[in-house]
């Protein structure tokens, strides 16, 4: 309760710090405000007594930093991952208040980056401040990794981890960047992420487009691409690439239990998105199991020939598809890359050019880890509402690079809510969630310091 | 020989008339110069003694006209089809002289529309002039149909034919708009055209694009479209639409003989267009037979999701393909339309929306008709070089509307050559071909007046 009192007492200053941080237009895509935002975060950490180390790597637009605080002799080390960059604010005319003039309205603070990811960073920093002010020394060592390129796909992070990962590779758990509350007011936690492998497939059949009357004789790149794609996945959503599904690990019984506890109204979701039926006709918790534990093979883009109004009698010489795979353990981008190329060779599509666009390994959820159990307990204790645990999220992020490759279990929770409009105009956090988040973070530190079990034992 | 002498004598005026006609920027797509070009053609026909009737239909941008000349009592009637509109001249900076300032260079006249279709019209008109001046009354009745919307797909022509077709439906043969000489100096004739049916296929799976992590559950419009397309034609180029191939009529023995006589270097063609191998591996005269007597099912456009640089993790809610069919007898656009829709229903793709974009019936070649035999004889007689007859062309035009629906056999020949750059910058005709074309047209009229056989008998 001393934490709650401290938060009440410093409410105005805490909020004004958040406003100050959100005023900085640290858009990684545009390369603006990154140094200023990094300076703000560095100063926050240094005020808490942290030693802040720049994690320089060549070519970084938004260099990472590592703050170290708390007793070096503490028995446990908590890694925290946040980012100081934000999404571009466009489209500007859809904002009800300017994106970089944080504005309080109806109990929420509106501004670009407030939910993703500035309120999460700052509520955690203020939790440490409250702890230090009310309870003395931190009970854990904290290593705080902040990067400035998350919103452009963390291009420098693999290099940062390769060169500097030894600085945090021994951490006992990681508090991941963010989290949110659902419509029922339950905080949603997660402990892993899917991976990603993305490719461009190109069919080329002639040196230039020709008149479509030649389709009798001249191969059509669009057809060639369609036939090649049709060998990758069938109408019943079976991925046909040899060996790919063999690498998919089933969920553990514990994961299955957590998934079954996730409240999920698939009918409401389908209505909201205009989807008459989910693929394969799956419903209920089977749908969630599929969502979390199955890989995907997705055409994200198709283009060939003429696509304007009416028609042109053209025989396309080039056709391009973008194909993305969401990866679950034990699929890796390297494995999918190799399997996809071999599949095209073996099915007679050796002429299809494959360009690798992106790759990120999955980070398996660790539902029985100390960091997850500490988070679940802290949330329920502070808010009085049992949280929901997603063993992992269906999205992708650099959790493998930062945590999983070192065997560090991770948990994500934070100060957003279902209406935070992350990446969209009018991004916001509710102030009540924000101040509660400070308490949750503080309680989480307390729990993590004393919990026994997986990894901290 | 009296015709040749007359042409020699009036060479300068004939050429200046062609220059004058080609100065008129009668671009149907832009709606410019159409009235002026129609006026020029009308005046040319009236100078020959023709009665010119406007063939008005509502909404026509470039109204058609019908000139009638020669004795109404002549035993035979020749229909001539030309158009007074031209393609847009763009890209302008690729022209060596301005497109609407006709320029003589290296024995050729350069200008937009000279080959397609102004030199053809005018050489025929000048042939009639030469005949009248040197031989007296025309030996045939001539009905001369000119339209002004050919380069935008002849949108008014079906209405023109419906309302006014009775004016020419009794014609004994038709001289079609154009033709060319090949690299060996042989005039290339043809007597039919393929038809066309074009559609837009649209798959819709959700009310908006979604994050690609939802691909586990939410149907992907791009996949749906790919699977639907893959049911239309297999990798071996077999069109799989039920009943479609049953409607394809085989060539007659006479047509087969003409195709076997067409000189055709498929290796040179493949090298020129960067095509390692024709579809199904076909070569030589088998390739030509396939080109002329097989229908096509061609993807002319594909679009879905994100197609820019790099990637976006998007799950496309909409995917669109444009699909065009080239039709041989006895396929009609109406038949293909019905078969395609039924095919999608029967293969479980009732969700794919089908929009009909265009339809044109094929005009079967009539290789044994009087009009074709007259043309073959006239060309060989005037030029001393045996022509090549393509029973029909692989392209499409309104020959069904104008001729085939009334059972009028047609032949195409004209004053272009392999280097005429039709529809491209630096369009041109060789002047020697042009003046020879006047003689060929005159000789053709003579032959057609006296030949016996199919239709004129």
Interface residues (C-beta under 8 A of the other chain):
Chain A: X194 X196 X198 X200 X205 X206 X207 X208 X210 X211 X212 X213 X214 X215 X216 X217 X218 X219 X220 X222 X223 X225 X226 X227 X229 X230 X233 X234 X235 X266 X273 X274 X275 X277 X278 X279 X282 X287 X290 X291 X292 X294 X296 X297 X298 X299 X300 X301 X302 X303 X304 X305 X306 X307 X310 X311 X312 X313 X314 X315 X316 X317 X319 X320 X321 X322 X324 X326 X348 X357 X358 X393 X394 X395 X396
Chain B: X194 X196 X198 X200 X205 X206 X207 X208 X210 X211 X212 X213 X214 X215 X216 X217 X218 X219 X220 X222 X223 X225 X226 X227 X229 X230 X233 X234 X235 X266 X273 X274 X275 X277 X278 X279 X282 X287 X290 X291 X292 X294 X296 X297 X298 X299 X300 X301 X302 X303 X304 X305 X306 X307 X310 X311 X312 X313 X314 X315 X316 X317 X319 X320 X321 X322 X324 X326 X348 X357 X358 X393 X394 X395 X396
